[in-house]
């Protein structure tokens, strides 16, 4: 096992019925938020109204920046950073899945400096500060709710680049399994494969020597995600399964270089899926 430093400053508020806590958690970091979310599904599900009610109850103001796409794009993040600066917000509130949270991390970095935020992605600049970030996760998959990584696409060049920085760890992430009940079956399955992929990166390619702890961790989380997914597909309202699925996807991204193994993706997902069964 290789030497590593493990540090995770993100506060997790987990469990059914935790969405209303977004107000108090938001107020703990600021009084005015840039509220970032995706498309119309947030309002159709009723989650938007619950978030707004919690912010009002806590005395937190907000400015909305909606329209994050799957595979978030640079132009939207740049616009968000400019809006955050113009409105003098204190923090970013991201409500959505991995795309929304990744975009919000780019916005948080860009809003705290005069450097074009893409320079953080292409490696020509480093982050010195970022606005605090609070998240409400709606789609378990990427683990971005508990790490400092982000990915954006420059739609003009089609470059898709990711990077990580300690300044981008969310201050607090709210994980309420009940909000995932409206997630379509296919999207739930895609999230499972995404989470499994994070575990498989190191499982198949590590050069850490004898690492039974990490290997058993990966196998255990993969098995749990698979079992939870099968239960969800059989009964979409199974909140116990949704809770396991949500927390499992968050934990999946923890098994990377910081656990003493390599972090480059290789391997056959189908093969390990069959092996774990």
Sine and cosine of phi, psi and omega as CSV:
sin_phi,cos_phi,sin_psi,cos_psi,sin_omega,cos_omega
0.00,0.00,0.71,-0.71,-0.04,-1.00
-1.00,0.10,0.41,-0.91,0.09,-1.00
-0.90,0.45,0.54,-0.84,0.06,-1.00
-0.42,-0.91,0.32,-0.95,0.13,-0.99
-0.89,-0.45,0.83,-0.55,0.00,-1.00
-0.94,-0.35,0.84,-0.55,0.02,-1.00
-0.57,-0.82,0.83,-0.56,0.03,-1.00
-0.68,-0.73,0.98,-0.21,-0.09,-1.00
-1.00,0.07,0.02,1.00,-0.07,-1.00
-0.97,0.26,0.79,-0.62,0.10,-0.99
-0.99,0.11,0.80,-0.60,0.04,-1.00
-0.97,-0.26,0.81,-0.59,0.12,-0.99
-0.94,-0.35,0.96,-0.27,-0.18,-0.98
-0.90,-0.43,0.62,-0.78,0.17,-0.98
0.72,-0.69,0.34,-0.94,0.02,-1.00
-0.89,0.46,0.74,-0.68,0.04,-1.00
1.00,0.06,0.24,0.97,-0.04,-1.00
-1.00,0.00,-0.13,0.99,-0.02,-1.00
-0.81,0.59,-0.69,0.73,-0.02,-1.00
-0.86,0.50,-0.31,0.95,0.01,-1.00
-0.95,0.32,-0.13,0.99,0.00,-1.00
-0.88,0.48,-0.49,0.87,0.01,-1.00
-0.89,0.45,-0.80,0.60,-0.02,-1.00
-0.92,0.39,-0.59,0.80,0.02,-1.00
-0.93,0.36,-0.60,0.80,0.04,-1.00
-0.92,0.39,-0.70,0.72,-0.02,-1.00
-0.90,0.45,-0.44,0.90,0.01,-1.00
-0.93,0.38,-0.34,0.94,-0.01,-1.00
-0.93,-0.38,-0.23,0.97,0.00,-1.00
0.05,-1.00,0.06,-1.00,-0.04,-1.00
-0.93,-0.36,-0.22,0.98,-0.01,-1.00
-0.63,-0.78,0.79,-0.62,-0.10,-1.00
-0.90,-0.45,0.47,-0.88,0.30,-0.95
-1.00,-0.07,0.92,-0.38,-0.08,-1.00
-1.00,-0.01,0.96,-0.27,-0.08,-1.00
-0.97,-0.25,0.77,-0.64,0.08,-1.00
-0.47,-0.88,-0.05,-1.00,-0.14,-0.99
-0.99,-0.14,-0.93,-0.37,-0.12,-0.99
-0.98,-0.22,-0.37,-0.93,-0.14,-0.99
-0.95,0.32,-0.27,0.96,-0.09,-1.00
-0.87,0.50,-0.52,0.86,-0.01,-1.00
-0.88,0.48,-0.65,0.76,0.00,-1.00
-0.98,0.20,-0.60,0.80,0.01,-1.00
-0.89,0.46,-0.58,0.81,-0.04,-1.00
-0.97,0.23,-0.27,0.96,-0.06,-1.00
1.00,0.01,-0.12,0.99,-0.02,-1.00
-0.91,0.41,-0.58,0.81,0.03,-1.00
-0.82,0.57,-0.74,0.67,-0.03,-1.00
-0.89,0.46,-0.61,0.80,0.00,-1.00
-0.93,0.35,-0.62,0.79,0.04,-1.00
-0.90,0.43,-0.74,0.68,-0.02,-1.00
-0.88,0.48,-0.67,0.74,0.01,-1.00
-0.88,0.47,-0.65,0.76,0.01,-1.00
-0.92,0.39,-0.63,0.77,0.03,-1.00
-0.91,0.42,-0.70,0.72,0.01,-1.00
-0.88,0.48,-0.69,0.72,-0.01,-1.00
-0.88,0.47,-0.51,0.86,-0.02,-1.00
-1.00,-0.01,-0.06,1.00,0.00,-1.00
0.97,0.26,0.50,0.87,0.00,-1.00
-0.98,-0.21,0.80,-0.60,0.09,-1.00
-1.00,0.09,0.33,-0.95,0.04,-1.00
-0.48,-0.88,0.43,-0.90,0.12,-0.99
-0.84,-0.55,0.74,-0.67,-0.10,-1.00
-1.00,-0.01,0.62,-0.79,0.12,-0.99
-0.66,-0.75,1.00,0.02,-0.07,-1.00
-0.99,-0.10,-0.06,-1.00,0.11,-0.99
1.00,-0.04,0.26,0.97,0.07,-1.00
-0.90,0.43,0.73,-0.68,0.01,-1.00
-1.00,-0.09,0.33,-0.94,0.21,-0.98
-0.88,0.48,0.69,-0.72,-0.19,-0.98
0.86,0.50,0.97,0.23,-0.13,-0.99
-0.86,0.51,0.52,-0.86,-0.11,-0.99
-0.94,-0.35,0.42,-0.91,-0.07,-1.00
-0.88,0.47,-0.68,0.73,-0.08,-1.00
-0.87,0.50,-0.63,0.78,0.01,-1.00
-0.93,0.37,-0.64,0.77,0.03,-1.00
-0.92,0.39,-0.66,0.75,0.06,-1.00
-0.87,0.48,-0.68,0.73,0.02,-1.00
-0.89,0.45,-0.62,0.78,0.03,-1.00
-0.91,0.42,-0.67,0.74,0.03,-1.00
-0.89,0.45,-0.66,0.75,0.02,-1.00
-0.90,0.43,-0.66,0.75,0.02,-1.00
-0.91,0.41,-0.66,0.75,0.02,-1.00
-0.88,0.48,-0.65,0.76,0.04,-1.00
-0.92,0.39,-0.73,0.68,-0.05,-1.00
-0.88,0.47,-0.60,0.80,-0.04,-1.00
-1.00,-0.01,-0.04,1.00,0.03,-1.00
0.80,0.60,0.76,0.65,0.01,-1.00
-0.97,0.25,0.38,-0.92,-0.02,-1.00
-1.00,-0.03,-0.45,0.89,-0.08,-1.00
-0.34,-0.94,0.15,-0.99,0.02,-1.00
-0.95,-0.33,0.74,-0.67,0.12,-0.99
-0.94,-0.35,0.91,-0.41,-0.02,-1.00
-0.95,-0.30,0.84,-0.54,0.03,-1.00
-0.85,-0.53,0.94,-0.33,-0.04,-1.00
0.34,-0.94,-0.34,-0.94,0.02,-1.00
-1.00,-0.08,-0.39,-0.92,-0.08,-1.00
-0.86,0.50,-0.61,0.79,-0.02,-1.00
-0.90,0.43,-0.69,0.72,0.00,-1.00
-0.90,0.43,-0.69,0.72,-0.04,-1.00
-0.94,0.34,-0.65,0.76,0.05,-1.00
-0.88,0.48,-0.71,0.71,0.03,-1.00
-0.87,0.48,-0.64,0.77,-0.02,-1.00
-0.91,0.41,-0.53,0.85,0.07,-1.00
-0.92,0.40,-0.66,0.75,0.08,-1.00
-0.89,0.46,-0.67,0.74,0.04,-1.00
-0.89,0.46,-0.70,0.71,-0.01,-1.00
-0.86,0.51,-0.63,0.78,0.02,-1.00
-0.95,0.33,-0.72,0.70,-0.04,-1.00
-0.93,0.38,-0.51,0.86,-0.05,-1.00
-0.97,0.24,-0.26,0.97,-0.07,-1.00
-0.99,-0.15,0.13,0.99,-0.04,-1.00
-0.43,-0.90,0.06,-1.00,0.03,-1.00
-0.99,-0.16,0.03,1.00,0.00,-1.00
-0.99,0.13,0.63,-0.77,0.10,-0.99
-0.88,0.47,0.78,-0.63,-0.15,-0.99
-0.89,0.45,-0.40,0.92,0.01,-1.00
-0.90,0.44,-0.43,0.90,0.01,-1.00
-0.90,0.44,-0.44,0.90,0.09,-1.00
-0.94,0.35,-0.55,0.84,-0.02,-1.00
-0.98,0.21,-0.64,0.77,-0.04,-1.00
-1.00,0.07,0.01,1.00,0.12,-0.99
1.00,0.08,0.16,0.99,-0.01,-1.00
-1.00,-0.01,-0.04,1.00,0.06,-1.00
-0.50,-0.87,0.37,-0.93,0.04,-1.00
-0.86,-0.50,0.46,-0.89,-0.04,-1.00
-0.98,0.21,0.74,-0.67,0.10,-0.99
-0.97,-0.23,-0.39,0.92,-0.01,-1.00
-0.28,-0.96,0.31,-0.95,0.08,-1.00
-0.46,-0.89,0.47,-0.88,0.08,-1.00
-0.91,0.40,0.55,-0.84,0.06,-1.00
-0.87,0.49,0.47,-0.89,-0.05,-1.00
-0.78,-0.63,0.76,-0.64,0.13,-0.99
-0.88,-0.48,0.70,-0.72,-0.05,-1.00
-0.80,-0.60,0.47,-0.88,0.20,-0.98
-0.82,-0.57,0.93,-0.36,-0.09,-1.00
-0.99,0.17,0.73,-0.69,0.03,-1.00
-0.89,-0.45,-0.23,0.97,-0.03,-1.00
-0.64,-0.77,0.98,-0.21,0.02,-1.00
-0.92,0.39,0.78,-0.63,0.00,-1.00
-0.11,-0.99,-0.85,0.52,-0.27,-0.96
-0.99,-0.11,-0.34,0.94,-0.05,-1.00
0.98,0.21,0.07,1.00,-0.04,-1.00
-0.90,0.43,-0.31,0.95,0.02,-1.00
-0.93,0.36,-0.21,0.98,-0.01,-1.00
-0.69,-0.73,0.55,0.83,0.09,-1.00
-0.52,-0.86,0.04,-1.00,-0.05,-1.00
-0.97,-0.24,0.34,0.94,-0.04,-1.00
-1.00,-0.09,0.42,-0.91,0.01,-1.00
-0.43,-0.90,0.51,-0.86,0.04,-1.00
-0.73,-0.68,0.71,-0.70,0.09,-1.00
-0.72,-0.69,0.38,-0.92,0.09,-1.00
-0.89,-0.45,0.78,-0.62,0.15,-0.99
-0.99,0.11,0.97,-0.24,-0.11,-0.99
-0.92,0.40,-0.29,0.96,0.02,-1.00
-0.98,0.20,-0.48,0.88,-0.01,-1.00
-0.91,-0.42,-0.18,0.98,-0.05,-1.00
0.91,0.41,0.38,0.92,0.11,-0.99
-0.99,0.14,0.78,-0.62,0.07,-1.00
-0.90,-0.44,0.91,-0.41,-0.14,-0.99
-0.76,-0.65,0.64,-0.77,0.09,-1.00
-0.84,-0.54,0.39,-0.92,0.10,-0.99
-0.40,-0.92,0.17,-0.98,0.04,-1.00
-0.73,-0.68,0.50,-0.86,0.02,-1.00
-0.41,-0.91,0.64,-0.77,-0.01,-1.00
-0.85,0.52,-0.45,0.89,0.01,-1.00
-0.92,0.40,-0.26,0.97,-0.12,-0.99
-0.99,-0.14,0.02,1.00,0.11,-0.99
-0.89,0.46,0.77,-0.64,0.08,-1.00
-0.85,0.52,0.57,-0.82,0.10,-0.99
-0.93,0.36,-0.66,0.75,-0.01,-1.00
-0.52,-0.86,0.66,-0.75,0.10,-0.99
-0.80,-0.59,0.78,-0.62,0.01,-1.00
-0.99,-0.16,0.84,-0.54,-0.03,-1.00
-0.89,-0.46,0.99,-0.13,0.01,-1.00
-0.94,-0.34,0.96,-0.28,-0.06,-1.00
-0.84,0.54,-0.44,0.90,-0.05,-1.00
-0.90,0.44,-0.45,0.89,-0.04,-1.00
-0.96,0.28,-0.22,0.98,-0.03,-1.00
-1.00,0.00,-0.04,1.00,-0.03,-1.00
-0.87,0.50,-0.51,0.86,-0.02,-1.00
-0.99,0.11,-0.07,1.00,0.00,-1.00
-0.94,0.35,0.79,-0.61,0.00,-1.00
-0.86,0.51,0.44,-0.90,-0.04,-1.00
-0.84,0.55,-0.71,0.71,-0.03,-1.00
-0.88,0.47,-0.67,0.74,-0.02,-1.00
-0.92,0.40,-0.58,0.82,0.08,-1.00
-0.88,0.48,-0.71,0.71,0.01,-1.00
-0.90,0.43,-0.66,0.75,0.04,-1.00
-0.87,0.50,-0.65,0.76,0.02,-1.00
-0.88,0.47,-0.61,0.79,0.03,-1.00
-0.89,0.46,-0.72,0.69,0.01,-1.00
-0.90,0.44,-0.62,0.78,0.04,-1.00
-0.86,0.50,-0.76,0.65,-0.01,-1.00
-0.90,0.44,-0.67,0.74,0.04,-1.00
-0.87,0.49,-0.61,0.79,-0.01,-1.00
-0.87,0.49,-0.62,0.78,0.03,-1.00
-0.88,0.47,-0.65,0.76,0.01,-1.00
-0.94,0.34,-0.59,0.81,-0.06,-1.00
-0.95,0.30,-0.38,0.92,0.00,-1.00
-0.79,0.61,-0.78,0.62,-0.02,-1.00
-0.99,0.10,-0.53,0.85,-0.06,-1.00
-0.84,0.54,-0.66,0.75,-0.06,-1.00
-1.00,-0.01,-0.37,0.93,-0.21,-0.98
-0.84,-0.54,0.01,1.00,-0.14,-0.99
-0.90,0.43,0.46,-0.89,0.08,-1.00
-0.83,-0.56,0.58,0.81,-0.04,-1.00
-1.00,0.01,0.09,1.00,0.00,-1.00
0.99,0.16,-0.66,-0.75,-0.02,-1.00
-0.99,0.15,0.96,-0.29,-0.06,-1.00
-0.74,-0.67,0.89,0.46,-0.03,-1.00
-0.88,0.47,-0.54,0.84,0.01,-1.00
-0.88,0.47,-0.76,0.65,-0.01,-1.00
-0.91,0.41,-0.64,0.77,-0.02,-1.00
-0.92,0.39,-0.67,0.74,0.02,-1.00
-0.93,0.36,-0.57,0.82,0.08,-1.00
-0.85,0.52,-0.77,0.64,-0.02,-1.00
-0.87,0.49,-0.73,0.69,-0.02,-1.00
-0.89,0.46,-0.65,0.76,-0.02,-1.00
-0.91,0.41,-0.69,0.72,0.00,-1.00
-0.93,0.37,-0.64,0.77,0.03,-1.00
-0.87,0.49,-0.73,0.69,0.01,-1.00
-0.87,0.49,-0.68,0.73,-0.02,-1.00
-0.91,0.41,-0.65,0.76,0.04,-1.00
-0.89,0.45,-0.68,0.73,0.00,-1.00
-0.89,0.45,-0.72,0.69,-0.01,-1.00
-0.90,0.44,-0.70,0.72,0.01,-1.00
-0.90,0.44,-0.65,0.76,0.00,-1.00
-0.89,0.46,-0.68,0.73,0.02,-1.00
-0.88,0.47,-0.62,0.79,0.03,-1.00
-0.93,0.36,-0.63,0.78,0.02,-1.00
-0.90,0.43,-0.67,0.74,0.00,-1.00
-0.91,0.42,-0.52,0.86,0.04,-1.00
-0.98,0.22,-0.56,0.83,-0.01,-1.00
-0.55,-0.83,1.00,-0.10,-0.06,-1.00
-0.86,0.51,-0.30,0.95,-0.02,-1.00
-0.99,-0.11,0.20,0.98,0.02,-1.00
-0.97,0.25,1.00,-0.06,-0.10,-0.99
-0.95,0.32,-0.46,0.89,0.06,-1.00
-0.90,0.43,-0.69,0.72,0.04,-1.00
-0.93,0.38,-0.63,0.78,0.00,-1.00
-0.91,0.42,-0.58,0.81,0.05,-1.00
-0.90,0.43,-0.71,0.70,0.03,-1.00
-0.89,0.46,-0.66,0.75,0.01,-1.00
-0.89,0.45,-0.69,0.72,-0.05,-1.00
-0.91,0.41,-0.75,0.66,-0.04,-1.00
-0.95,0.32,-0.56,0.83,0.04,-1.00
-0.89,0.46,-0.65,0.76,0.02,-1.00
-0.91,0.41,-0.58,0.82,0.05,-1.00
-0.92,0.39,-0.68,0.73,-0.02,-1.00
-0.95,0.33,-0.41,0.91,-0.09,-1.00
-0.85,0.52,-0.59,0.81,-0.10,-1.00
-0.98,0.21,-0.10,1.00,-0.04,-1.00
-0.96,0.27,-0.36,0.93,-0.07,-1.00
-1.00,0.02,0.98,0.18,0.02,-1.00
-0.70,-0.72,-0.46,-0.89,-0.07,-1.00
-0.84,0.55,-0.54,0.84,-0.05,-1.00
-0.93,0.38,-0.21,0.98,0.08,-1.00
-1.00,-0.10,0.14,0.99,0.09,-1.00
1.00,-0.04,0.35,0.94,0.06,-1.00
-0.71,-0.71,0.12,-0.99,-0.02,-1.00
-0.96,0.29,0.25,-0.97,-0.08,-1.00
-0.75,-0.66,0.51,0.86,0.02,-1.00
-0.97,-0.23,0.77,-0.64,-0.11,-0.99
-0.96,0.27,0.77,-0.64,0.17,-0.99
-0.43,-0.90,0.29,-0.96,0.17,-0.99
0.89,-0.47,0.14,-0.99,-0.08,-1.00
-0.96,-0.29,0.96,-0.29,-0.04,-1.00
-0.88,0.47,-0.67,0.74,-0.03,-1.00
-0.89,0.47,-0.62,0.78,-0.01,-1.00
-0.89,0.46,-0.72,0.70,-0.03,-1.00
-0.95,0.32,-0.53,0.85,0.04,-1.00
-0.87,0.49,-0.73,0.69,0.00,-1.00
-0.91,0.41,-0.62,0.78,-0.01,-1.00
-0.90,0.43,-0.64,0.77,-0.02,-1.00
-0.94,0.33,-0.45,0.89,0.04,-1.00
-0.92,0.39,0.00,0.00,0.00,0.00
